[in-house]
Amino acid sequence: MEESTKELREEWTLLLWTTVAVLVPVLITLWCSFQRPKRKVPLKDLFRKSKHGWHCTDLFNKPTYCCVCSQPILQGAFCDCCGICADEGCIQRADRILSCKEIMTQSQTDGRFHHQWVRGNVPLASYCAKCKQQCGTQPKLCDYRCVWCQTTVHDDCLSSLNEDLCDLGEFRSVIIPPYYLYQVNKLRRRHPDEYSKLAAVCGSGWTPVLVLANTRSGNNMGNVLLGEFRTLLNPVQVFDLSELPPSKALQLCTLLPPGSVRVLVCGGDGTVGWVLDAIDTMKLKGQDQFIPLVNILPLGTGNDLSNSLGCGAGYAGEISVEQVLRNVLEAEVVKMDRWKVQVVSKGNYFRKPKVKVVCKFMAVYFLYGTKDCLVQECKDLDKRIELELDGEHVTLPSLEGIIVCNIGYWGGGCRLWEGMGDEPYPPTRVDDGLLEVVGVYGSFHCAQIQVKLANPVRLGQAHTVRLVLKSSRMPMQVDGEPWAQGPCTITITHKTQALMLYHSAEHTDDDDDSSASEAEEPSADHTDTASNTQETVTVS
């Protein structure tokens, strides 16, 4: 009897502790969630007026110490530009006594300026520039880091550091130095020649990189990247596209030497198209000499355009932002075709035609879903649509879909034109001014092509594609933007080319077929005019 009572007591004790272990974290999380809005209200005005890039957090991801009171903290705020941290009670004082990165400042004649040191919370596995021993190993606020060159040094070694001047570190060739902007601001005559003279002090290989990130892409990865790039670069060259459109962000290119700028677009294919539209606007303003080269860091899913340019299908933090910048510098310059899609509705002769410029794809299609599989509403498409390739009528077989594309990937990573790869097919390029037109028999056929169990119906290649929708209302899609389209005539013609960066050494998804890779790799012979545009039109 006593033994059973003892076992029962032990069971209840175990159950109690298990319940506590489960409930306590939940209660703490709920408490933090309720307290967060209360804490943020008095800080909103401070954050809005501050020169720091403050961000509140409920839990730091590593041992962190307040830069004001030196005490360990679990929650508080940090600046994603200079890296200072403060608990809630010290935030206002930290904002007042600790300076952030100065985007404009004077320097010596050789372009160097004094280090800007921040004490404590140095990166993990960082080493002292003086004694070469690891920094940040003590459980307290200790050691220093320069916010520009990222040099770290021990407290005891700082006074004996031989070099007190900052050279901006490894990424000096991509950082816009604060002294450059200081000199530009003093110019009486702002002319490209003057910018080139000022850039001489930045070094012969200076290639400033602007970062344009869409925080709505990639499950908050955009916010993370903004902070990491602001830490490495000048905050003035890192833009949040949810706050500033690319048309305004790219105006910084007009203050830099012509032909020197590269732009890193962090987002999906839609974000890339948005940036390329802004570049087209720069051309209309006569700013052709300031046009930047565009590199893609894909966020989210799909991303066929970035996949076709060797940038991968999606970034999830698998490589550091330092390596991302190195990849941008090593990428090849290529050309990318951009296409004009003109839609003229039937009977509306006095209405202005709908015109879109696309860089990835356009589609006119019936949605593929369960209803389409069972009811087959897409059948007899050859009787509803007329197709012309370079002015020649094409007799269509009994299809349920037509796809017009100019990129190697389609539908989230499918090599559409290649198919199974078991039969010869004309090579494709994204810079040849040709569109590839293929057909599919239905949704099951489309799925088979995606897993390489079937080939598409290759209808041909053309410089100009003309589609006539005779009757009924069909969903239409241009670069991911869908709408319902009635009877109309769709004409796709070549418009321009964009300057892009191609990563030939980077393998993309499903890239094990070397022959296919060679067939669609864009030309990089002329680095001064390289750029590629891709488009896909799907009619189902």
TORTORFI-337502 format. One record per residue (C-alpha): residue number from 1; chain; x, y, z. Coordinates in Angstrom, 2 decimals, decimal comma. Layout:
N
    nr   kette        px        py        pz
   NUM       A         X         Y         Z
...
This chain:
540
    nr   kette        px        py        pz
     1       A      0,00      0,00      0,00
     2       A      2,76      2,40      0,90
     3       A      4,61      1,54     -2,32
     4       A      1,58      2,29     -4,48
     5       A      1,04      5,56     -2,63
     6       A      4,68      6,49     -3,21
     7       A      4,43      5,68     -6,93
     8       A      1,24      7,72     -7,21
     9       A      2,94     10,66     -5,49
    10       A      5,89     10,42     -7,89
    11       A      3,57     10,34    -10,86
    12       A      1,74     13,43     -9,66
    13       A      5,05     15,18     -9,00
    14       A      6,25     14,37    -12,50
    15       A      2,96     15,55    -13,96
    16       A      3,18     18,80    -11,99
    17       A      6,69     19,61    -13,14
    18       A      5,84     18,69    -16,72
    19       A      2,87     21,04    -16,59
    20       A      5,02     23,82    -15,15
    21       A      7,70     23,25    -17,79
    22       A      5,08     23,57    -20,56
    23       A      2,99     26,41    -19,15
    24       A      5,73     28,74    -17,91
    25       A      7,23     29,44    -21,38
    26       A      3,74     29,88    -22,81
    27       A      2,77     32,34    -20,08
    28       A      6,01     34,28    -20,51
    29       A      5,44     34,49    -24,25
    30       A      1,87     35,68    -23,76
    31       A      2,98     38,24    -21,20
    32       A      5,63     39,58    -23,58
    33       A      3,04     39,76    -26,36
    34       A      0,68     41,84    -24,21
    35       A      3,48     44,07    -22,94
    36       A      5,10     44,68    -26,33
    37       A      2,54     47,26    -27,56
    38       A      2,71     49,09    -24,23
    39       A      6,49     49,27    -24,40
    40       A      6,60     50,43    -27,99
    41       A      4,16     53,33    -27,66
    42       A      6,51     55,73    -25,78
    43       A      9,44     54,72    -28,01
    44       A      7,78     55,38    -31,38
    45       A      8,51     59,11    -31,34
    46       A     12,08     58,46    -30,23
    47       A     12,68     55,92    -32,98
    48       A     11,16     58,20    -35,62
    49       A     13,45     61,13    -34,74
    50       A     16,56     59,11    -33,97
    51       A     19,61     58,79    -36,23
    52       A     19,90     55,16    -35,11
    53       A     18,06     52,32    -36,83
    54       A     16,40     51,04    -33,66
    55       A     14,57     47,72    -33,52
    56       A     12,92     46,24    -30,44
    57       A     13,33     42,58    -29,57
    58       A     11,85     40,36    -26,89
    59       A     14,84     38,04    -26,87
    60       A     18,39     38,53    -28,18
    61       A     19,76     35,50    -30,00
    62       A     23,09     35,52    -28,16
    63       A     24,49     36,78    -24,82
    64       A     24,06     40,54    -25,04
    65       A     25,05     43,45    -22,79
    66       A     23,68     46,96    -22,59
    67       A     26,09     49,49    -24,08
    68       A     25,06     52,05    -21,45
    69       A     24,82     50,23    -18,11
    70       A     26,93     47,19    -19,13
    71       A     24,38     44,80    -17,63
    72       A     23,28     41,58    -19,39
    73       A     19,94     41,97    -21,14
    74       A     17,37     39,58    -22,61
    75       A     15,09     42,13    -24,24
    76       A     15,51     45,70    -25,36
    77       A     16,53     47,38    -28,59
    78       A     19,43     47,34    -31,01
    79       A     20,58     49,52    -33,90
    80       A     20,97     47,56    -37,13
    81       A     23,37     50,18    -38,50
    82       A     26,03     50,55    -35,80
    83       A     25,15     47,54    -33,64
    84       A     24,72     49,19    -30,22
    85       A     22,32     47,45    -27,80
    86       A     20,38     48,83    -24,85
    87       A     17,80     47,64    -22,38
    88       A     14,46     49,39    -22,21
    89       A     15,49     51,74    -19,41
    90       A     18,65     52,88    -21,20
    91       A     17,38     53,33    -24,75
    92       A     16,81     57,08    -24,50
    93       A     20,22     57,67    -22,94
    94       A     21,91     55,42    -25,51
    95       A     20,24     57,39    -28,30
    96       A     21,55     60,62    -26,78
    97       A     25,16     59,73    -25,93
    98       A     26,09     57,07    -28,51
    99       A     26,50     58,12    -32,13
   100       A     25,48     56,01    -35,11
   101       A     27,22     55,66    -38,48
   102       A     27,69     59,08    -40,07
   103       A     26,69     58,81    -43,73
   104       A     28,69     61,97    -44,51
   105       A     31,95     63,03    -42,84
   106       A     35,34     64,53    -43,62
   107       A     38,47     62,45    -44,13
   108       A     42,18     62,78    -44,73
   109       A     43,53     63,46    -48,22
   110       A     44,01     59,73    -48,91
   111       A     40,35     59,03    -48,08
   112       A     40,92     57,35    -44,74
   113       A     39,30     58,48    -41,50
   114       A     39,39     57,47    -37,86
   115       A     37,81     54,23    -36,72
   116       A     34,36     54,54    -35,17
   117       A     34,43     52,12    -32,27
   118       A     31,45     50,48    -30,54
   119       A     32,18     48,65    -27,30
   120       A     30,88     45,17    -26,56
   121       A     28,71     42,55    -28,28
   122       A     31,36     41,81    -30,92
   123       A     30,53     39,11    -33,49
   124       A     31,18     35,51    -32,55
   125       A     34,54     34,07    -33,66
   126       A     36,08     37,53    -34,16
   127       A     39,77     38,10    -33,51
   128       A     41,80     41,02    -32,23
   129       A     43,60     43,03    -34,92
   130       A     46,55     43,52    -32,53
   131       A     47,21     40,23    -30,70
   132       A     45,24     37,92    -33,04
   133       A     43,45     36,29    -30,09
   134       A     39,68     35,76    -29,98
   135       A     37,54     38,70    -28,85
   136       A     34,33     38,72    -26,84
   137       A     35,19     35,68    -24,71
   138       A     34,50     37,30    -21,33
   139       A     30,95     37,28    -19,89
   140       A     30,69     41,07    -19,77
   141       A     30,61     44,15    -21,98
   142       A     34,10     44,08    -23,45
   143       A     36,24     44,69    -26,55
   144       A     35,60     46,99    -29,49
   145       A     34,40     46,79    -33,10
   146       A     34,72     49,44    -35,83
   147       A     31,31     49,98    -37,41
   148       A     32,86     50,59    -40,85
   149       A     35,71     48,12    -41,39
   150       A     34,40     45,56    -38,84
   151       A     37,85     45,37    -37,19
   152       A     37,72     44,03    -33,61
   153       A     40,25     44,67    -30,85
   154       A     40,58     43,85    -27,14
   155       A     40,10     46,54    -24,50
   156       A     43,75     46,24    -23,49
   157       A     45,01     46,28    -27,09
   158       A     43,10     49,35    -28,27
   159       A     45,60     51,91    -26,95
   160       A     48,53     50,09    -28,57
   161       A     46,86     49,58    -31,96
   162       A     49,32     50,90    -34,53
   163       A     46,76     51,91    -37,13
   164       A     44,04     54,27    -35,92
   165       A     42,76     55,04    -39,44
   166       A     39,92     53,07    -41,04
   167       A     40,20     51,81    -44,62
   168       A     36,61     50,39    -44,68
   169       A     37,88     46,81    -44,56
   170       A     37,26     43,97    -47,01
   171       A     34,26     45,59    -48,67
   172       A     35,80     49,00    -49,30
   173       A     35,21     48,45    -53,02
   174       A     31,40     48,26    -52,58
   175       A     30,86     50,75    -49,72
   176       A     29,94     54,35    -50,49
   177       A     32,39     56,13    -48,13
   178       A     30,97     58,91    -45,96
   179       A     33,70     61,27    -47,19
   180       A     32,61     60,75    -50,83
   181       A     29,08     61,94    -50,07
   182       A     30,55     64,82    -48,05
   183       A     32,53     65,97    -51,07
   184       A     29,55     65,51    -53,44
   185       A     27,45     67,65    -51,13
   186       A     30,04     70,44    -51,41
   187       A     30,14     70,41    -55,23
   188       A     28,89     73,55    -56,90
   189       A     28,59     71,82    -60,28
   190       A     27,25     68,30    -60,17
   191       A     28,57     66,62    -63,31
   192       A     29,59     63,00    -64,04
   193       A     33,18     64,13    -64,60
   194       A     33,29     65,60    -61,11
   195       A     32,03     62,33    -59,64
   196       A     34,76     60,41    -61,41
   197       A     37,40     62,75    -59,96
   198       A     36,04     62,32    -56,45
   199       A     35,92     58,54    -56,90
   200       A     39,70     58,42    -57,51
   201       A     40,33     58,45    -53,76
   202       A     38,03     55,40    -53,40
   203       A     40,36     53,21    -55,45
   204       A     40,47     51,98    -59,04
   205       A     38,21     48,99    -58,42
   206       A     35,46     50,91    -56,65
   207       A     32,09     49,35    -57,54
   208       A     29,41     50,67    -55,16
   209       A     26,51     48,28    -54,55
   210       A     23,00     49,49    -53,77
   211       A     20,75     47,05    -51,91
   212       A     17,00     47,19    -52,62
   213       A     15,04     44,77    -50,43
   214       A     11,35     43,94    -50,43
   215       A     10,41     43,16    -46,83
   216       A      7,16     41,55    -47,99
   217       A      9,06     38,74    -49,70
   218       A     10,56     35,61    -48,21
   219       A      8,96     35,21    -44,78
   220       A     10,64     38,21    -43,11
   221       A     14,00     37,42    -44,72
   222       A     13,93     40,90    -46,28
   223       A     14,00     42,56    -42,84
   224       A     16,92     40,38    -41,75
   225       A     18,89     41,23    -44,89
   226       A     18,26     44,96    -44,48
   227       A     19,83     44,88    -41,02
   228       A     22,83     42,79    -42,06
   229       A     23,60     44,93    -45,10
   230       A     23,24     48,17    -43,10
   231       A     25,81     46,80    -40,68
   232       A     28,35     46,11    -43,46
   233       A     27,63     49,04    -45,80
   234       A     26,77     52,69    -45,58
   235       A     23,10     52,81    -44,47
   236       A     22,42     55,34    -47,23
   237       A     22,92     52,63    -49,88
   238       A     20,44     50,15    -48,36
   239       A     16,76     50,71    -49,19
   240       A     13,51     49,22    -47,92
   241       A     11,20     49,12    -50,94
   242       A      8,15     49,10    -48,65
   243       A      9,12     52,63    -47,61
   244       A     10,79     54,02    -50,74
   245       A      9,99     52,97    -54,33
   246       A     12,87     51,90    -56,58
   247       A     12,39     54,94    -58,84
   248       A     13,54     57,17    -55,95
   249       A     16,13     54,77    -54,55
   250       A     17,89     54,53    -57,91
   251       A     18,38     58,29    -58,05
   252       A     21,43     57,71    -55,85
   253       A     23,05     56,27    -59,00
   254       A     23,07     59,78    -60,48
   255       A     25,46     60,91    -57,71
   256       A     27,96     58,15    -58,45
   257       A     30,45     57,68    -61,33
   258       A     28,65     56,52    -64,51
   259       A     28,79     52,79    -65,17
   260       A     30,17     51,91    -61,74
   261       A     27,03     50,96    -59,81
   262       A     25,61     47,50    -59,19
   263       A     22,17     46,94    -57,66
   264       A     21,30     43,92    -55,55
   265       A     17,54     43,29    -55,62
   266       A     16,37     41,18    -52,68
   267       A     12,91     39,87    -53,51
   268       A     10,89     37,82    -55,93
   269       A     10,61     38,08    -59,70
   270       A      7,89     40,71    -59,29
   271       A     10,25     42,91    -57,29
   272       A     12,89     42,54    -60,01
   273       A     10,37     43,64    -62,64
   274       A      9,48     46,64    -60,47
   275       A     13,14     47,69    -60,33
   276       A     13,64     47,16    -64,07
   277       A     10,60     49,36    -64,77
   278       A     12,26     52,08    -62,68
   279       A     15,44     51,67    -64,74
   280       A     13,39     52,11    -67,93
   281       A     12,10     55,36    -66,42
   282       A     15,71     56,49    -65,90
   283       A     16,31     55,93    -69,63
   284       A     13,30     58,11    -70,48
   285       A     14,80     60,86    -68,30
   286       A     18,05     60,73    -70,26
   287       A     19,99     59,08    -67,44
   288       A     21,32     56,21    -69,56
   289       A     24,91     56,72    -68,42
   290       A     23,90     56,08    -64,81
   291       A     22,07     52,80    -65,50
   292       A     23,23     50,18    -62,95
   293       A     23,86     46,46    -63,37
   294       A     21,19     44,36    -61,65
   295       A     21,85     41,30    -59,52
   296       A     19,13     39,20    -57,88
   297       A     19,00     37,67    -54,40
   298       A     15,76     35,66    -54,69
   299       A     13,37     35,58    -51,74
   300       A     10,26     33,45    -51,46
   301       A      9,39     30,67    -53,89
   302       A      9,21     30,29    -57,67
   303       A     11,69     32,90    -58,88
   304       A     12,15     31,48    -62,39
   305       A     13,90     34,63    -63,60
   306       A     16,61     34,50    -60,91
   307       A     16,97     30,76    -61,44
   308       A     17,59     31,35    -65,14
   309       A     20,31     33,89    -64,31
   310       A     22,15     31,44    -62,05
   311       A     21,03     33,19    -58,84
   312       A     19,10     30,19    -57,51
   313       A     15,42     29,64    -56,80
   314       A     15,33     31,10    -53,29
   315       A     17,62     32,44    -50,54
   316       A     17,07     31,30    -46,97
   317       A     20,31     32,40    -45,30
   318       A     22,38     29,43    -46,44
   319       A     25,31     31,74    -47,25
   320       A     26,43     34,86    -45,40
   321       A     25,74     38,36    -46,68
   322       A     29,50     38,77    -46,97
   323       A     29,56     35,95    -49,51
   324       A     26,56     37,46    -51,28
   325       A     28,54     40,67    -51,84
   326       A     31,53     38,69    -53,10
   327       A     29,24     36,89    -55,56
   328       A     27,91     40,22    -56,82
   329       A     31,43     41,39    -57,61
   330       A     32,35     38,13    -59,36
   331       A     29,20     37,87    -61,51
   332       A     29,34     38,26    -65,30
   333       A     27,48     41,04    -67,08
   334       A     24,89     39,84    -69,60
   335       A     21,97     41,18    -71,63
   336       A     18,36     40,37    -70,89
   337       A     15,56     41,01    -73,36
   338       A     12,52     42,96    -72,23
   339       A      9,24     42,61    -74,11
   340       A      6,25     44,82    -74,84
   341       A      2,87     43,15    -74,50
   342       A      0,04     45,07    -76,20
   343       A     -3,55     44,00    -75,59
   344       A     -6,24     45,46    -77,88
   345       A     -9,75     44,47    -76,84
   346       A    -12,21     43,53    -79,57
   347       A    -14,74     46,25    -80,40
   348       A    -13,07     48,95    -78,24
   349       A    -11,41     50,81    -81,10
   350       A    -11,45     54,15    -79,32
   351       A    -10,01     52,84    -76,07
   352       A     -6,27     53,08    -75,48
   353       A     -4,64     49,62    -75,76
   354       A     -3,28     48,04    -72,60
   355       A      0,52     47,97    -72,82
   356       A      2,89     46,25    -70,40
   357       A      6,66     45,79    -70,40
   358       A      7,67     42,41    -69,03
   359       A     10,96     40,78    -68,16
   360       A      9,88     37,28    -67,23
   361       A      6,63     36,00    -68,65
   362       A      3,13     36,70    -69,82
   363       A      0,31     34,21    -69,73
   364       A     -3,21     33,87    -71,10
   365       A     -4,67     30,69    -69,69
   366       A     -7,52     28,81    -68,09
   367       A     -6,70     28,01    -64,49
   368       A     -5,47     24,47    -63,97
   369       A     -7,32     22,93    -61,06
   370       A     -9,57     20,08    -60,05
   371       A    -12,50     21,48    -62,01
   372       A    -10,38     21,75    -65,19
   373       A     -9,25     18,13    -64,80
   374       A    -12,81     16,83    -64,50
   375       A    -14,83     19,15    -66,72
   376       A    -12,10     19,98    -69,30
   377       A    -13,23     23,53    -69,90
   378       A     -9,94     24,17    -71,72
   379       A    -10,62     21,78    -74,60
   380       A    -10,90     23,00    -78,20
   381       A     -8,49     25,84    -77,51
   382       A     -7,36     25,66    -81,14
   383       A    -10,85     26,83    -82,14
   384       A    -10,82     29,77    -79,72
   385       A     -7,34     31,16    -80,43
   386       A     -5,32     32,04    -83,52
   387       A     -1,52     32,05    -83,32
   388       A      0,92     33,87    -85,59
   389       A      4,72     33,64    -85,35
   390       A      6,54     36,40    -87,22
   391       A      3,44     36,96    -89,33
   392       A      2,93     33,32    -90,30
   393       A     -0,22     31,50    -89,20
   394       A      0,40     28,39    -87,11
   395       A     -2,06     25,50    -87,28
   396       A     -2,70     24,38    -83,73
   397       A     -3,30     20,79    -82,66
   398       A     -5,98     19,99    -80,09
   399       A     -4,39     21,76    -77,13
   400       A     -5,57     23,05    -73,79
   401       A     -2,73     25,49    -73,26
   402       A     -0,18     27,64    -75,11
   403       A      2,91     28,97    -73,35
   404       A      5,22     31,63    -74,77
   405       A      8,50     32,04    -72,89
   406       A     12,03     33,36    -73,19
   407       A     13,62     32,04    -70,01
   408       A     15,10     28,68    -69,17
   409       A     12,78     28,08    -66,23
   410       A      9,01     28,26    -65,93
   411       A      6,38     27,28    -63,37
   412       A      8,64     27,25    -60,32
   413       A     11,74     25,51    -61,68
   414       A     10,57     23,53    -64,72
   415       A     12,79     23,52    -67,83
   416       A      9,82     23,86    -70,15
   417       A     11,48     24,05    -73,59
   418       A     13,88     21,25    -72,73
   419       A     11,21     18,83    -71,54
   420       A     12,59     15,34    -70,99
   421       A     15,76     16,18    -72,87
   422       A     15,54     12,97    -74,91
   423       A     15,02     14,61    -78,30
   424       A     16,82     17,40    -80,18
   425       A     15,47     20,90    -79,85
   426       A     16,67     24,36    -80,99
   427       A     18,91     26,10    -78,43
   428       A     17,44     28,97    -76,45
   429       A     18,97     32,13    -75,09
   430       A     17,55     34,96    -73,06
   431       A     19,37     37,56    -75,12
   432       A     18,64     36,38    -78,69
   433       A     15,43     38,38    -79,20
   434       A     13,45     35,15    -79,72
   435       A     10,43     33,80    -77,89
   436       A      9,78     30,08    -77,49
   437       A      6,17     28,99    -78,03
   438       A      4,99     25,63    -76,71
   439       A      1,66     23,90    -76,16
   440       A      0,31     21,51    -73,54
   441       A     -2,55     19,02    -73,80
   442       A     -3,89     19,65    -70,32
   443       A     -3,09     19,99    -66,66
   444       A     -1,84     16,40    -66,38
   445       A      0,49     16,95    -69,34
   446       A      1,76     20,12    -67,68
   447       A      2,48     18,21    -64,48
   448       A      4,30     15,48    -66,42
   449       A      6,54     18,08    -68,06
   450       A      7,46     19,49    -64,66
   451       A      8,74     16,09    -63,46
   452       A     10,37     15,28    -66,84
   453       A      7,95     12,53    -67,82
   454       A      6,79     14,23    -71,03
   455       A      7,84     16,76    -73,66
   456       A      5,90     19,92    -74,54
   457       A      4,50     20,54    -77,99
   458       A      7,14     22,88    -79,43
   459       A      5,27     25,22    -81,78
   460       A      8,27     27,33    -82,76
   461       A     10,44     30,38    -82,05
   462       A      9,72     33,92    -83,18
   463       A     10,68     37,58    -82,80
   464       A      7,03     38,62    -82,75
   465       A      4,10     36,62    -81,39
   466       A      0,46     37,47    -82,11
   467       A     -2,47     35,82    -80,34
   468       A     -6,10     36,43    -81,24
   469       A     -8,63     35,45    -78,57
   470       A    -11,83     34,96    -80,60
   471       A    -14,44     34,33    -77,93
   472       A    -15,12     33,72    -74,24
   473       A    -13,38     35,31    -71,27
   474       A     -9,99     33,94    -70,25
   475       A     -7,70     34,62    -67,30
   476       A     -4,55     36,42    -68,45
   477       A     -1,25     36,84    -66,62
   478       A      1,71     39,13    -67,22
   479       A      4,76     38,63    -65,00
   480       A      2,58     37,11    -62,29
   481       A     -0,19     39,74    -62,52
   482       A     -3,48     38,04    -63,48
   483       A     -6,78     39,41    -64,76
   484       A     -9,79     38,21    -66,78
   485       A     -9,50     39,11    -70,47
   486       A    -12,24     39,06    -73,07
   487       A    -11,87     38,76    -76,86
   488       A     -8,78     40,67    -77,93
   489       A     -5,56     40,70    -79,94
   490       A     -2,30     40,26    -78,01
   491       A      0,94     41,28    -79,68
   492       A      4,32     40,61    -78,09
   493       A      7,34     42,45    -79,52
   494       A     10,89     43,10    -78,39
   495       A     11,29     46,43    -76,57
   496       A     14,70     46,80    -74,94
   497       A     17,43     45,03    -73,01
   498       A     18,36     45,29    -69,34
   499       A     21,82     45,00    -67,83
   500       A     21,90     41,98    -65,55
   501       A     24,48     39,95    -63,62
   502       A     24,80     36,23    -64,34
   503       A     26,31     33,71    -61,92
   504       A     27,84     31,09    -64,20
   505       A     29,60     29,24    -61,36
   506       A     26,47     28,89    -59,26
   507       A     24,38     25,77    -59,87
   508       A     20,63     26,14    -59,91
   509       A     17,93     23,61    -59,14
   510       A     17,71     20,69    -61,56
   511       A     20,96     21,80    -63,21
   512       A     22,58     18,41    -63,62
   513       A     22,27     18,42    -67,39
   514       A     25,34     20,33    -68,55
   515       A     24,28     20,46    -72,18
   516       A     21,02     22,14    -71,31
   517       A     22,87     24,64    -69,13
   518       A     25,19     25,56    -71,96
   519       A     22,25     26,00    -74,32
   520       A     20,52     28,62    -72,21
   521       A     23,52     30,41    -70,70
   522       A     23,44     34,04    -71,88
   523       A     26,31     35,61    -73,72
   524       A     28,78     37,67    -71,71
   525       A     31,13     38,72    -74,49
   526       A     30,39     42,44    -74,20
   527       A     30,45     43,40    -70,56
   528       A     29,56     47,00    -71,26
   529       A     26,15     46,19    -72,73
   530       A     25,29     42,87    -71,13
   531       A     21,72     42,21    -70,06
   532       A     19,02     39,56    -70,60
   533       A     15,26     39,64    -70,49
   534       A     12,90     36,76    -70,23
   535       A      9,21     36,36    -70,90
   536       A      6,65     33,57    -70,75
   537       A      3,18     33,63    -72,24
   538       A      0,76     30,87    -71,36
   539       A     -2,57     30,41    -73,06
   540       A     -4,76     27,60    -71,81
